Amino acid sequence: MKDLLISITPHDPVIARDGRPFGVGQGIRMRSLDWPYPSVLAGSLRTMLGKINGGNFDEKMIKSLKALQISGPLPLIRGQLYLPAPKDILVKDEQDKRQAYAIRPLGIRDGDGCDLPEGVLPAMLPESVQEDFKPAKVPAFWSVETMVRWLTNPKGESFDAPPEPDKVEDGDGFHNLPQKEQRTHIWIDPSRGASKEKMLFETIGLDLSIKDHNDGIQLAARVESEKEIGDLAAGTGAFHTLGGERRLAHWKLEDAQIGWNCPDAITKAMADKKKVRMVLATPAIFFDGWRPGWLNGWPEDKVPDFWPDDLKLKLISACIDRWKPISGWSLEKGSRGPKEIRRLVPAGSVYFFEVLSGKAEDLVKSLWLRSVCDKDQDRRDGFGLAVWGLWDYADREE
């Protein structure tokens, strides 16, 4: 099994549409995602490898390409990975400073109640935070080093609040979403080679350049495969399309990228611990909607190879955002046409678990930036990558 790291440098703004219709009679303005879904990366990479192999997309080749284990895309800035901001932090602007508060499971006392599923606790701020406030915005991406400091802080105490998005500075461990570039296009009549009247449409692309820097935001990917396809991936080093409108990007094999391996600080912090926190680095798809289906146990023939032996987790609470839709168009023979709409758990969503059996340190070694989706193909496509940390219950007043 080969493990290859790839960096992708877009030559033009990346077109990554959301699930809303776009076409004649449905509106002429496309909507863009804030960051490409894993399926954008997986589809482009598999197409490129098939073309490198001579463009022979027969049944055997398609099966081999779909078996590729692809992880990403994650932001890559000057060789270091960045991760989506976790949903379990709230920042309050207080006069001349910003204060960070951690959202954690809150134990229920006698007489308390909630409408969450049985056994699931609400995730809330400490009771000492009395007044309501409007949470301040935080940068969309955190460096792995910054994320590790948050993940190893069970209660989020003494954690410096992230800066305002418009005050992010180079090297401070944070980065904002790419800017969106709008372009207006015309519809060309192929019979005349001229534009059709009143036929204008607009596209929005993600501009990954960084002002005053020659190197912008790259997309990072990890590819694991058997020897035959792995040899093709090892020959990566060319321009190929990424996303819609056939926008070009340069694909390059890298020797190393900081962040793919579990940091030592995480492994040491997790030793002999029972409360583990899971933060999604890419959107996830689960059989039970927002709740991982594997909490009920993996079928014996479906346990992922990287899943630690005897590991069993109990869900205590969750801090997640609204679901996001994903769809698409299949060109595969026998299934050509629109794909079904599925619901994604957004990146940055946080789950709080207790370890019932197994070791937490084995968990983070095996599952750091690995997919926790229920379905094999979703894991191979890069959905549901996760990072892990610690947690403790929110403080309650006496």
Disulfide bonds with the S-S distance in Angstrom:
none
